[in-house]
Amino acid sequence: MMSKTKTTDNNREFGQRLRQLRIEQNMTQTELADKARVSRSSVANWESGIRFPDVDAIKIIAALFNVPMDYLYGMNDNRYRINIPDNLNFDLAKLSEEGLKRICDYYEVMLARFPRPEKNLP
């Protein structure tokens, strides 16, 4: 599950973010490798910027750490920030993991009760 072999700024950025996320979750490289279905050396190479994972691995990692893929790619520095219509803006990075979980649970309840009507397509 690797595609690039040359160390680049993108590889380093990805590696730094991956390592930070892994450490925040008190996860070892081996545990991450098991969850991403790759070898521990692949994870070590990603974190060191030697190699870059393929898209399938990045999707797994993004879902595992609950972050957008563009954050992992270094295209966006906002891990949990969301923009809501009418210029409401919430910095969810200030919440604990429990707070984030509760917001996600509440979102699911609200979505079930108040879905946006689907537009009729011609």
C-alpha positions as CSV (number, residue, x, y, z in Angstrom):
1,M,0.0,0.0,0.0
2,M,2.8,2.5,-0.9
3,S,3.1,4.7,-3.9
4,K,6.0,7.2,-3.5
5,T,9.5,6.3,-2.6
6,K,11.1,9.8,-2.7
7,T,11.0,11.9,0.5
8,T,9.0,15.1,-0.3
9,D,7.5,17.9,1.8
10,N,4.1,16.2,1.3
11,N,5.4,12.9,2.6
12,R,6.9,14.6,5.6
13,E,3.8,16.6,6.3
14,F,1.7,13.5,6.1
15,G,4.1,11.5,8.3
16,Q,4.1,14.2,11.0
17,R,0.3,14.4,11.1
18,L,0.0,10.6,11.1
19,R,2.4,10.2,14.0
20,Q,0.7,13.0,15.9
21,L,-2.7,11.3,15.5
22,R,-1.4,7.9,16.4
23,I,0.3,9.2,19.5
24,E,-2.8,11.1,20.6
25,Q,-4.7,7.8,20.5
26,N,-1.9,6.0,22.5
27,M,-1.6,3.7,19.5
28,T,1.6,1.9,18.6
29,Q,2.8,1.6,15.0
30,T,2.0,-2.1,15.1
31,E,-1.6,-1.4,16.2
32,L,-2.0,1.1,13.5
33,A,-0.5,-1.3,10.9
34,D,-3.0,-4.0,12.0
35,K,-6.0,-1.6,11.7
36,A,-4.8,-0.3,8.3
37,R,-3.9,-3.8,7.1
38,V,-0.3,-3.0,6.3
39,S,3.1,-3.9,7.9
40,R,4.5,-2.0,10.8
41,S,7.5,-1.0,8.5
42,S,5.0,0.6,6.1
43,V,3.7,2.8,9.0
44,A,7.3,3.6,10.0
45,N,8.1,4.6,6.4
46,W,5.0,6.8,6.2
47,E,5.8,8.5,9.5
48,S,9.4,9.2,8.5
49,G,8.4,10.5,5.1
50,I,10.2,7.8,3.1
51,R,7.0,6.5,1.6
52,F,3.4,7.6,1.1
53,P,0.4,5.4,1.4
54,D,-2.0,4.7,-1.4
55,V,-5.5,6.2,-1.4
56,D,-7.1,3.1,0.1
57,A,-4.8,3.2,3.1
58,I,-5.4,7.0,3.5
59,K,-9.2,6.4,3.5
60,I,-8.8,3.8,6.3
61,I,-6.5,6.1,8.3
62,A,-8.8,9.1,7.9
63,A,-11.8,7.0,9.1
64,L,-9.8,5.5,11.9
65,F,-8.7,8.9,13.3
66,N,-12.0,10.7,12.3
67,V,-10.2,13.4,10.3
68,P,-10.8,14.6,6.7
69,M,-8.4,13.2,4.1
70,D,-7.4,16.7,3.1
71,Y,-6.1,17.2,6.6
72,L,-3.9,14.1,6.2
73,Y,-2.7,15.4,2.8
74,G,-1.7,18.8,4.5
75,M,-4.2,20.7,2.3
76,N,-6.3,21.7,5.4
77,D,-5.1,22.4,8.9
78,N,-8.6,22.1,10.4
79,R,-9.1,18.7,11.9
80,Y,-12.5,19.3,13.4
81,R,-13.5,22.7,12.2
82,I,-16.8,22.8,10.4
83,N,-18.5,25.7,8.7
84,I,-22.3,25.9,8.9
85,P,-24.5,28.1,6.7
86,D,-25.1,31.7,7.9
87,N,-21.4,32.0,8.8
88,L,-21.7,30.0,12.0
89,N,-18.3,28.5,12.7
90,F,-17.3,26.0,15.4
91,D,-13.8,25.0,16.4
92,L,-14.4,21.5,17.5
93,A,-10.7,21.0,18.3
94,K,-11.4,22.6,21.7
95,L,-13.6,19.7,22.7
96,S,-12.5,16.5,24.4
97,E,-13.0,13.2,22.7
98,E,-16.1,12.7,24.8
99,G,-17.4,16.1,23.7
100,L,-16.8,15.2,20.0
101,K,-18.6,11.8,20.5
102,R,-21.6,13.5,22.0
103,I,-21.8,16.0,19.2
104,C,-21.7,13.2,16.6
105,D,-24.4,11.3,18.5
106,Y,-26.5,14.5,18.7
107,Y,-26.0,15.1,15.0
108,E,-27.3,11.6,14.2
109,V,-30.4,12.3,16.3
110,M,-31.0,15.7,14.7
111,L,-30.5,14.3,11.2
112,A,-33.1,11.6,11.9
113,R,-35.6,14.1,13.2
114,F,-34.9,17.1,10.9
115,P,-33.5,16.0,7.5
116,R,-33.2,18.5,4.8
117,P,-35.9,17.8,2.2
118,E,-34.5,16.3,-1.0
119,K,-34.7,18.5,-4.1
120,N,-36.7,17.1,-6.9
121,L,-34.5,16.5,-9.9
122,P,-36.0,16.8,-13.4
